[in-house]
């Protein structure tokens, strides 16, 4: 998320629930149990991290590096996290992750839609270099497969462009980008009239 998200961090979750009901929550939790055996996890664009306690309860020894460019989102995420759990919070971008750090998995919740096709392709390659073999990728984002999806996306990009200064204004084909990079789709679920898609991938390095 861009730094401009500081402006709406306090109302972000409430706004999402107002517009989408429980669909966004469901889309972010549907595959969390698939990370029960993961030892190290990278989270990019984690937002308020309201789901962190659920994940840590399933996997209390999980080491999480939680990255978000909004300092206010990170502040809120810290307040929501149960004191018995430890998470490494980083205010920055994907480039803030140490080159030598390696992870067994990555979560991208409504992260890909912030970038162009070209930018996303570069980020995916950067992430691949930071993953251990047979890493799990949990990716959830919007889809554009129906007429009304296009209308919703135009409204959303206009809103976030105005309120946060977000530069992107078109949804990239994030599933195609991930599959082109060699990720294998294992499971997929859709929500809110197929406007939201949660996909579980596996990346096995040669």
C-alpha positions as CSV (number, residue, x, y, z in Angstrom):
1,X,0.0,0.0,0.0
2,X,1.2,3.5,-0.7
3,X,1.9,6.0,2.1
4,X,-1.4,7.7,1.2
5,X,-3.2,4.9,2.8
6,X,-2.4,6.5,6.2
7,X,-5.4,8.8,5.4
8,X,-7.9,6.0,5.4
9,X,-6.2,3.4,7.6
10,X,-8.6,4.0,10.5
11,X,-11.7,3.3,8.5
12,X,-10.3,0.8,5.9
13,X,-11.8,-2.3,7.5
14,X,-15.1,-0.7,8.2
15,X,-15.3,0.7,4.7
16,X,-14.5,-2.8,3.2
17,X,-17.3,-4.4,5.3
18,X,-19.7,-1.6,4.4
19,X,-19.2,-2.2,0.7
20,X,-18.5,-6.0,0.6
21,X,-20.1,-7.3,3.8
22,X,-18.2,-10.4,5.0
23,X,-16.9,-11.3,1.6
24,X,-13.5,-9.7,2.0
25,X,-13.0,-11.3,5.4
26,X,-13.9,-14.7,3.9
27,X,-11.6,-14.2,1.0
28,X,-8.7,-13.6,3.3
29,X,-9.3,-16.4,5.7
30,X,-10.4,-19.2,3.4
31,X,-6.9,-20.7,3.0
32,X,-5.2,-19.6,6.2
33,X,-5.2,-23.2,7.5
34,X,-3.1,-24.3,4.6
35,X,-0.2,-22.4,6.2
36,X,-0.2,-24.4,9.4
37,X,3.1,-26.1,8.6
38,X,4.8,-23.1,7.3
39,X,7.9,-22.0,9.2
40,X,8.6,-18.5,7.8
41,X,6.1,-16.2,6.0
42,X,6.4,-12.9,4.2
43,X,3.3,-10.7,4.1
44,X,3.2,-7.8,1.6
45,X,0.6,-5.0,1.9
46,X,-0.7,-6.6,5.1
47,X,-3.0,-3.7,5.9
48,X,-4.4,-3.7,9.4
49,X,-3.4,-7.4,9.9
50,X,-6.7,-8.2,11.6
51,X,-6.3,-11.9,10.6
52,X,-2.8,-12.3,12.2
53,X,-4.1,-13.7,15.5
54,X,-6.1,-16.4,13.7
55,X,-3.0,-17.5,11.7
56,X,-0.7,-17.4,14.8
57,X,-3.2,-19.5,16.8
58,X,-3.0,-22.2,14.1
59,X,0.8,-21.9,13.8
60,X,2.2,-20.2,17.0
61,X,5.8,-20.8,16.0
62,X,5.5,-19.2,12.6
63,X,8.0,-16.4,11.9
64,X,6.2,-13.6,10.0
65,X,7.7,-10.6,8.3
66,X,4.9,-8.1,7.8
67,X,5.5,-5.4,5.3
68,X,3.3,-2.4,4.5
69,X,4.3,1.1,3.2
70,X,1.6,2.7,5.4
71,X,2.9,3.5,8.9
72,X,-0.6,3.9,10.2
73,X,-1.7,0.5,8.9
74,X,1.3,-1.0,10.7
75,X,0.5,0.9,13.9
76,X,-3.1,-0.5,13.8
77,X,-1.8,-4.0,13.0
78,X,0.4,-3.9,16.1
79,X,-2.4,-2.9,18.4
80,X,-4.6,-5.8,17.1
81,X,-1.8,-8.4,17.6
82,X,-2.1,-10.5,20.7
83,X,0.9,-9.8,23.0
84,X,1.8,-13.4,23.2
85,X,2.7,-13.4,19.5
86,X,5.7,-11.8,17.8
87,X,5.7,-10.4,14.3
88,X,8.5,-8.5,12.5
89,X,6.8,-5.4,11.2
90,X,8.5,-3.4,8.4
91,X,7.3,-0.1,7.1
92,X,8.3,-0.2,3.5
93,X,7.9,-2.0,0.2
94,X,8.9,-5.4,-1.3
95,X,12.3,-3.9,-1.8
96,X,12.6,-3.4,1.9
97,X,12.9,-7.2,2.4
98,X,16.5,-8.3,3.0
99,X,18.0,-10.1,0.0
100,X,19.3,-12.9,2.2
101,X,16.0,-13.5,3.9
102,X,14.3,-16.6,2.7
103,X,10.6,-17.6,3.3
104,X,8.5,-20.7,3.0
105,X,5.5,-18.7,1.9
106,X,4.0,-15.4,1.0
107,X,0.7,-13.7,1.5
108,X,-0.5,-11.0,-1.0
109,X,-3.9,-9.7,0.1
110,X,-5.3,-7.1,-2.3
111,X,-1.7,-6.2,-3.2
112,X,-1.4,-7.0,-6.9
113,X,-4.1,-4.5,-7.9
114,X,-1.8,-1.7,-6.8
115,X,0.6,-2.2,-9.8
116,X,0.8,-2.3,-13.5
117,X,1.5,-5.6,-15.4
118,X,5.1,-4.6,-15.8
119,X,5.6,-3.6,-12.1
120,X,3.9,-6.8,-10.9
121,X,6.1,-9.0,-13.1
122,X,9.2,-7.4,-11.5
123,X,7.9,-7.9,-8.0
124,X,7.0,-11.5,-8.6
125,X,10.5,-12.2,-9.8
126,X,11.9,-10.4,-6.7
127,X,9.7,-12.6,-4.5
128,X,10.8,-15.8,-6.2
129,X,14.4,-15.0,-5.3
130,X,13.3,-14.7,-1.6
131,X,11.5,-18.0,-1.4
132,X,12.6,-21.4,-0.3
133,X,11.8,-24.4,-2.5
134,X,8.2,-25.5,-2.6
135,X,7.0,-22.3,-1.2
136,X,3.2,-21.6,-0.7
137,X,1.7,-18.4,-2.2
138,X,-1.6,-17.2,-0.9
139,X,-2.9,-14.5,-3.2
140,X,-6.3,-12.8,-2.9
141,X,-7.4,-10.0,-5.2
142,X,-10.2,-8.6,-7.4
143,X,-11.2,-10.1,-10.8
144,X,-12.6,-8.5,-13.9
145,X,-14.7,-11.2,-15.6
146,X,-18.2,-9.7,-15.7
147,X,-19.5,-6.4,-16.9
148,X,-20.3,-5.0,-13.5
149,X,-16.8,-5.9,-12.3
150,X,-15.4,-3.3,-14.7
151,X,-17.8,-0.7,-13.3
152,X,-16.8,-1.5,-9.7
153,X,-13.1,-1.3,-10.5
154,X,-13.5,2.1,-12.1
155,X,-15.2,3.4,-9.0
156,X,-12.7,1.9,-6.7
157,X,-9.6,3.1,-8.6
158,X,-11.1,6.6,-8.8
159,X,-11.8,6.6,-5.0
160,X,-8.4,5.3,-4.0
161,X,-6.7,7.6,-6.5
162,X,-8.4,10.6,-5.0
163,X,-8.0,9.6,-1.3
164,X,-4.6,8.0,-1.3
165,X,-2.9,9.2,-4.4
166,X,-2.7,5.6,-5.8
167,X,-1.3,5.8,-9.3
168,X,-2.5,2.5,-10.8
169,X,-5.9,2.7,-12.4
170,X,-6.2,-0.7,-14.1
171,X,-6.3,-4.2,-12.7
172,X,-3.4,-6.4,-13.9
173,X,-4.0,-10.0,-14.9
174,X,-2.3,-11.1,-11.7
175,X,-3.2,-14.8,-12.1
176,X,-1.6,-14.9,-15.6
177,X,1.5,-13.1,-14.3
178,X,1.9,-15.7,-11.4
179,X,1.4,-18.7,-13.7
180,X,3.8,-17.3,-16.3
181,X,6.4,-17.1,-13.5
182,X,6.0,-20.8,-12.9
183,X,3.6,-20.9,-10.0
184,X,1.2,-23.9,-9.9
185,X,-2.4,-23.3,-8.9
186,X,-3.6,-25.7,-6.2
187,X,-6.9,-24.3,-5.0
188,X,-9.2,-21.4,-5.8
189,X,-12.3,-19.9,-4.3
190,X,-14.4,-16.9,-5.4
191,X,-16.5,-14.5,-3.5
192,X,-18.9,-11.5,-4.0
193,X,-20.2,-12.6,-7.3
194,X,-16.7,-13.8,-8.4
195,X,-15.4,-10.3,-8.0
196,X,-12.9,-11.5,-5.4
197,X,-10.6,-14.5,-6.0
198,X,-8.5,-16.3,-3.5
199,X,-5.9,-18.6,-5.0
200,X,-3.4,-21.0,-3.4
201,X,-0.2,-21.5,-5.4
202,X,2.9,-23.7,-5.0
203,X,6.3,-22.7,-6.4
204,X,8.8,-25.4,-6.8
205,X,12.2,-24.2,-7.9
206,X,14.2,-26.2,-10.5
